[in-house]
Amino acid sequence: MTPSRTLLLKNVHIPGGRVADIFCENGRVAHCGAGTRADRTIDCTGHLVLPAAVDLHVHMRGGVQAAKEDWDSGSRSALAGGVTVVVDQPNTVPPLTTPETFVSRVEDARVHSLCSFAINSSVTKTTPLSAMWDAGSALFGETFFAPSSYGDAVDEPVLARALAEIHRLGAVATIHAEEVTPGTGASLPDHAGLRSAEGEVRAVRAVGRCNATGCRLHFCHLSTAGSVAAATGTVEVTPHHLFLSHEMFADTDTRGKMNPPLRSEREQKALWDAWDQIDIIASDHAPHTTEDKAVPFPDAPSGVPGVETMVPLLLGRYHEKKIGLFDIITKTSTKPAGILGIPPAGFYPGNRADFSISLKTPVPIEGDLLHSRCGWTPFEGMKAIFPVQVIMGGEVVFDDGEFFRANPRWIAGRGYKNEEIS
């Protein structure tokens, strides 16, 4: 497909009631109102049009983990779910603990990603944080204040020193906060007990005590209403903690194993009740193959795919009149863009011209139809509304199942001095 310099979205129903034409030029919205002529016109009558999502928490794998996912398959999965910007976490193999490994990761994504991307720096005892900031790290972490499948945990003294340095740099620290009891969980309830809801609250509070300098904190994938209430920073919650509980799986079904664990139905409901206190929804897209998961429960890795189903699941909930469209836009697009430090996507002049266009009818999620290389989903059969077209930078990058490479960008952090990033 030949890229279009200008794009007109006709008859867009903007949340709040207004219907307008959106004229896009050079990657931004130039005009909202009556239409004008453009290189390409898309009539959005009868469709849901949303600013495309920014997924602040993905694990795109690659390298020795390419059988699970890589930048090509993961970015296709993102676009097919209405996500045009992803933020990759640094607990890769090898982890991003040096400027050299960081630069290598950026170059891999530059070549293979179809969506725009940012990449975070690890936070460990030996990571040169200032050098990682200079290399272009977007955010710091997820910082493991608890062990996970991949990623070394830091203790309170190391975390306190790291937060002081991150604050000095003017950056944001993202935190994986859990309290892990020694033991080997043999089932989903056991796993949830070893990484308890009460322990997560205590870990969140401990992180707050470590933050003597007032570093900007972003708490990843909080799984309980108590943790959301205890957080002193922005709060991220995943679709799997909102839509799934461990009672929905057989006790030893490793497809339900993740960190933090799935909680009980009661705790899941309480998390929905805290909806207004949740700042963003992010997928924690952490794909493992069915072969990876087909091992005894204690040996199975934690994590599930989710970047492609994140927004569609929320739109399914909107269709049920359980949540509002404005909330979905705020939590998946506007606020994540603000944390990342980029202009928001949206309907008005100056906004990024990134949109998803969806039909209004939910369909059951089918893992076989998704684009992640891991080939399965924990949300099988749930109702969701998927995009039929996705626009990034004013160009169509996904259209009725086909992908088109446009101009994906590396979004470097503010510490990067070697290239103009707009």
N, C-alpha and C positions, 0 to 999 in steps of 0.2 A: 504494500500500500504506500502511495506517495504521501509524505507528511503534509498536513495542511497548515499554512501559516496562520490562517484565521478560521475560527469555528463558531457557529451560531447554534445554541441550544434553544429551540423554540418551545413556547408554552410550558415553561418550567413552573411547577407549583412550589413556591417557596414556603417553607414552614411558617405559619402565621396567616396564610390565606391569599397572599398576592400571587398572581400569575404573570410572568414576565419572560422576555427573551434575554438570554445571557450571551453576550458577544465576547469571545476570547481571542486575544492576540498576543503573540510572543510569550506564551506560557502563563499569562495572567488574564484575569477578567478585566475587560476594558470598559464594558457598559452593561447596565442592567435596566431594561425598559423595553421600548419598542425595537423590533429587530431591524437589522440592516443586512446588506449582502455580505457573504463570506465564502471562503473557498469550499467549506463543507457545512451543511445544515443538517441537524438531527431534530426531528419533531418528537418532543417528550410527552405529548398528550397521553394521559392514562398511565404514566410511569411515575415511580418514586425517583427523584433526583436528589442525591446527597453529596455534600463535600466528601471526597474520598478519605479513607481512614489513614491514620498514622499509627502503626503497631509498634509501641515503644519497647516490646520485649519478644524477640524471636531468637531462635538458635538455628542458623542456616546450615550447620554441619559442614560438609565438604571434606576434602583431604582424605584421611584414612576412614572417615565416617560418611563418605559420599554415598554408600549404599542406603543410608537413611534419608539423606537430603543433600543437595548442593545449591549453589546460588541460582542456577538455571531453574531447577524444579521448584525450589522454594519461592522464588520470585514469581513464577507462573501461578503458584498456589495463592500467593498474596494478591496478585492482580485479579484473579478469578473470584476473590472474595471482596473486592472493592477496596483493597489496601494498596496505596501507591508509594508509601514510604515505610520502610522497616528499620528498626534499630537492632542490630545484631549484638548478641552478648559475647563476652570475651572468653568464656570457659570452653574454648575450642581445643582441638588436639593438633599442635601444641597450644597452650593457653597464650593469650595476648598479654604477656608480661614484659615485653621489650619493644622498643620502637621498630626493630627489624621484623618481628613477628606481626606487629600491627600493620606495617606498610605492606607486607606480603598479603595480608588478609584484604586490605583495601584493593590491591591490584587484582586479586582473584575476583572480587565483586565487580570491579570496573569492567572486566572482560565479560562476565557471565550473567550479571543481574539484569533483569528486564524492568525492575522497579527501582526507584531511588532508595538510597540506603545511608545509614549512619552506622558507625561501629564504636563500641565502648571499649575502654581499657579495663583490664583486670586490676584488682586491688589486693595485693598480697604484701607480706612483710618486706619483700625485696623489689617490688615494682617501682621503677623510677617515675613517679607520678608527673613531675614537671615535664620530663622528656616525652611522656605519652600525650600530654596536653599539647605540646609543641607539634607532635606528629599528626594531630588531628582528631584525637579521641573526642567523641561527642559528649558522653557522660562517663562517670566512673562507676564500674560495676555492671552486672549485679555483684555486689560485694557480699561474699558468703559469710554471714554471721551464724553459720551452721553448715555442716557438711552436706553435700548433695552428690548426685551421680557423677558429676564432673565439677571440679572447682574446689580449691583449698579454702578451708574456713580460716577466718582471722579471729583472734581473741580481743578482749576489750582494750588492752593497751595499744595493740597494733591498730585497731579501728580508730581509737581516739587520735593517734598521731596522723593517720591517713585523713580523717575528717578535717583536722586542722590545716593540712596541706591543701586539700581540695578546696577548702574555703578560701585560702590565700590565693589560689588560682582563679577564683570566681566561678567555679564549676559546680555541678550537681552530683551528689553521691547517691547511687541507687542501691538499695539494701534488700538482701534476702535474709529475713529475720525469722529464725526458728530456734527452739530449744529442743535438743535431741537427747533422749534418754538412751543409755547403752542397752543393747539387746538386738536380737534378730527377729524382726516381725515376720510371721508366717502367714499373714492374711491382711486384708485391707483394714479390718478393725484393729489388728495388732499394730500395723504401720501407723494408723492414726493415733494410737495410744502412745507410741514412742515419740511422736512429733505432735504433742497434744495441743489442743486449742488454747488451754491455759498457758502452756509453755510459750506459744507464739506471742501471746500478750506480754509475758514477762520479757521476752527477747526484744520486742518493739520498745518497751520502756527502757531496757538496758541500753539500746542504741541511743535513745534520747539522752541518757545520762552521759554517754561517751561524747556527746556533741557539745562540748563546752564553748566552742568558738562560734556556734550558730551556722554551721554549714547547711546549705540547702539540701534537704533529704527527700528522696522519693522511695517509698516503700513498695517493693514488688509484691505481686500476687498474694496479698493478705487474704486469708481464708475464713476469718471469723469476724462477726460484728464487734466483738470486744477489741480485736486488733485494730480495726478501722477507727474505733473511738480513741484508742490509746496513741495513735500515730501522731507525731509532731512533724508533719511534712505532707507532701502529696501522697495520695493513696491510689494504688493500682489493684484491681481485682480481675480475675480471669473468668472467661465463660465457663470453664469446667467447674470452678467452685460455685458459680451461680446456677448452672443447669444440671449438675450431677451431684449425687451423694453416694456414699459407699454402699448403701442398701440397694442401689440399682444394679449392682454387680454381684456375682457369686464371690464368696469371701476370698477365694484364691485366684480370682481373675486378674492377671497382671496388667490387663489393659486399663484398669482403674488405678494403677499405682503411679503416684506422682508426689512431688515435694513442692509446697506443703501438701499433705494428704487430702483426699476427699473427706469431707466431714459428714456428720449424720444429717438426716433429713431435717431435723429440728434446727441444727446449726446453719444448714443451707437456707432455710426459710428466714432465719434471723439476718443472714447476709443480704438477702433481697430487701428486708425491712430497713437496712442501712443504705439503701440505694442513693439517697440524697447526699450522703456523706462520702460517697465514692467519687474520686476525681476523674479517673480514667479506667477504661477497660482495655486490657492488652492480652494477647493470646497466650504468652509463654509457650509459643510453638516449639515443641521439643520432640521431634519425630524419632521414633525407633521402629524398626521393622517388626513384622509379626514374628519373625524368627528370633529377634532379640528378646521379645516378650514371652516366647514359648519355652520358658525355663522355669525351674522351681521358684516360687514366689520370692524367697529371700535373695535370689541371684538376679532377679529381673531389674533392669534399669527403670528409673522413674522418669515420667514424662509422656506427653501425648501431643499429637499434631493439633493445630487449631487456627492457624492464620487465615485459612480460607473460609472457615465457618463462623468466625467471630461476629462480624457484622450481620451476616444472614440470620444467625440465631437471634440476635437482638431485634432485627426487623420482624422475625416471626413473633416475638413477644409483643412488639408494637402492633402487629396485625390483630393480636388477641386483646388489644387495648389495655395492656398491663403496664406499659411504659410509653413515654412520649418521644416523638421523633426529634425534638429539639435536644432532649437528654442524650439520645444516641449520638447526634452530631457533636455535642459538647464533649462527651466522654471518649469518643473514638477519633475525633478529628481536631477540634479546636484546642482543647487543653493539652493533648499530647504534643501538638505543634508548638504550643507555648513553652512546654518543658524542654523540648528539643531546641527551641530558639529559632524557629523558622516562621515565615508568614503563614497564616491559616489558609486552608482551602475554603472557598465559599462563593457566594453569589454576587459579591459586590466589587466594584473597581479596586484593583490592587491585590485582591485575593489570588492565591494560586488557582490556576484553572485545572484542578483535579476533581473529578466527579465520578460517581457510580450511578448508573441508570438501571433501574430494576422494574420488573413487573410487580404487580401488587398481590400476586397469588403465591402462598407458601407451597413448598414441595417437600417431600421427605428427603433427608440427607442420605446419600448413598456413597459409601466410601469408595466404591469402584469408579465413581464419576469425578472424584476429586483429583487434584494435580500433584499433591505431595508424593514424593517417591516412596514413602513408607507404605502407602496403599491402603490405609484403614483410618477409621475415625471412632472416637468413643461416643460420638453423637449420632450414631447410625439410627435412622428412622425418625429423628426429631424433625419438626417442621421448621423451615427456614426460607428466606427470600433472597435468592442469589441475583447478582447483577447480570444483565444481558450485554451491557457495554460499560467499559471503564475508560476514562479519559485522564491522561497525565500530561501536564504541561500544555494543555490545549490540543493534544493529539490523541486519537483513539488507539489504545494499546491492547484492548480486549474487546472482541466483537463476536457474539454468538458462538463462543467456543474457540475462536481463533485469536492468536497473539500476534502483536506487531511491535517490533522494537522501535522505540521513539528516541528519547534523549534522557535516559535515567542518569541521575546525578549522585555523586558522592557528597553528602552533607557533612562537611568537616566541622569540628568544634571550633569555638571562638579562639582557641589558642593557636590555631594553624595559621602560619604567616606566609606560606610559600605560594599561595594561589588565591585569587579572588573568588570567594564563595558567596553567591547571592541567593 
